[in-house]
Amino acid sequence: MATYQTNIKFETNDDETEFSNQVAKQREIDIKNLEYHVVQVNGLFRDVAEIVQNQTPLIENIQQNVNDSLIHVESGMNELNQVQEGDATYCCCLKQRHVICFALITILIFIITVVVILAIKSNN
């Protein structure tokens, strides 16, 4: 087996100082980059918070419309039940009223969905 010996001599003070300076400069650059990205993320969170805050009244309005629709549907169902119990001759009309009630509910849900989509697009 051959043994190799290398004689590497460092100028310890100059090389170590230069290396320490380079490491310190790189750390400073990395810290500044990290700080920049943290500021960017903070800005994004602020933008999202503002968007959420602006959407709150619209969501509350939609919720109120849904609650109103539920009340009207329940009232309609009660009337339909009263008609069904009161007179058997209204069976044909009852089926028509169910279809009309279902159609109105479907249209109302569609309108609410369109309003929500338009509101979201207008805020963007």
RAQUI-V762862 format. One record per residue. RES is the residue in one small letter. SS is DSSP state (hx for helix, st for strand, lp for the rest). PHI is phi in whole degrees, -180 to 180 (NA if undefined). PSI is psi in radians with two decimals (NA if undefined). Layout:
# RAQUI-V762862
[[RES | SS | PHI | PSI] [RES | SS | PHI | PSI]]
This chain:
# RAQUI-V762862
[[m | lp | NA | 2.45] [a | lp | -100 | 2.39] [t | lp | -109 | 2.23] [y | lp | -108 | 2.33] [q | lp | -119 | 2.37] [t | lp | -115 | 2.44] [n | lp | -110 | 1.60] [i | lp | -105 | 2.15] [k | lp | -116 | 2.23] [f | lp | -103 | 2.51] [e | lp | -84 | 1.61] [t | hx | -56 | -0.79] [n | hx | -69 | -0.84] [d | hx | -70 | -0.80] [d | hx | -67 | -0.78] [e | hx | -66 | -0.67] [t | hx | -66 | -0.77] [e | hx | -63 | -0.77] [f | hx | -63 | -0.76] [s | hx | -62 | -0.69] [n | hx | -65 | -0.74] [q | hx | -65 | -0.72] [v | hx | -65 | -0.74] [a | hx | -65 | -0.72] [k | hx | -65 | -0.74] [q | hx | -65 | -0.69] [r | hx | -64 | -0.71] [e | hx | -63 | -0.75] [i | hx | -63 | -0.77] [d | hx | -64 | -0.69] [i | hx | -66 | -0.71] [k | hx | -66 | -0.69] [n | hx | -63 | -0.75] [l | hx | -63 | -0.74] [e | hx | -62 | -0.75] [y | hx | -60 | -0.80] [h | hx | -68 | -0.62] [v | hx | -64 | -0.72] [v | hx | -64 | -0.70] [q | hx | -63 | -0.77] [v | hx | -64 | -0.70] [n | hx | -60 | -0.75] [g | hx | -62 | -0.71] [l | hx | -63 | -0.76] [f | hx | -63 | -0.66] [r | hx | -65 | -0.71] [d | hx | -62 | -0.76] [v | hx | -64 | -0.72] [a | hx | -63 | -0.68] [e | hx | -67 | -0.72] [i | hx | -63 | -0.78] [v | hx | -62 | -0.74] [q | hx | -64 | -0.67] [n | hx | -71 | -0.47] [q | hx | -82 | -0.31] [t | hx | -57 | -0.84] [p | hx | -62 | -0.64] [l | hx | -65 | -0.74] [i | hx | -66 | -0.69] [e | hx | -64 | -0.68] [n | hx | -64 | -0.74] [i | hx | -63 | -0.75] [q | hx | -61 | -0.73] [q | hx | -64 | -0.73] [n | hx | -63 | -0.70] [v | hx | -65 | -0.75] [n | hx | -62 | -0.75] [d | hx | -62 | -0.74] [s | hx | -62 | -0.72] [l | hx | -62 | -0.75] [i | hx | -61 | -0.77] [h | hx | -67 | -0.68] [v | hx | -66 | -0.76] [e | hx | -62 | -0.71] [s | hx | -62 | -0.76] [g | hx | -63 | -0.70] [m | hx | -65 | -0.67] [n | hx | -62 | -0.76] [e | hx | -64 | -0.71] [l | hx | -64 | -0.70] [n | hx | -65 | -0.67] [q | hx | -64 | -0.72] [v | hx | -66 | -0.73] [q | hx | -64 | -0.72] [e | hx | -73 | -0.60] [g | hx | -78 | -0.67] [d | lp | -150 | 2.14] [a | hx | -72 | -0.31] [t | hx | -71 | -0.24] [y | hx | -90 | 0.15] [c | hx | -58 | -0.76] [c | hx | -63 | -0.79] [c | hx | -66 | -0.60] [l | hx | -63 | -0.77] [k | hx | -63 | -0.70] [q | hx | -65 | -0.69] [r | hx | -67 | -0.65] [h | hx | -62 | -0.77] [v | hx | -64 | -0.77] [i | hx | -64 | -0.76] [c | hx | -62 | -0.78] [f | hx | -62 | -0.73] [a | hx | -64 | -0.75] [l | hx | -64 | -0.72] [i | hx | -64 | -0.75] [t | hx | -62 | -0.78] [i | hx | -64 | -0.72] [l | hx | -64 | -0.77] [i | hx | -63 | -0.70] [f | hx | -62 | -0.77] [i | hx | -64 | -0.75] [i | hx | -62 | -0.74] [t | hx | -62 | -0.76] [v | hx | -63 | -0.73] [v | hx | -62 | -0.74] [v | hx | -63 | -0.81] [i | hx | -63 | -0.77] [l | hx | -64 | -0.65] [a | hx | -67 | -0.71] [i | hx | -67 | -0.73] [k | hx | -66 | -0.64] [s | hx | -70 | -0.47] [n | hx | -80 | -0.40] [n | lp | -79 | NA]]
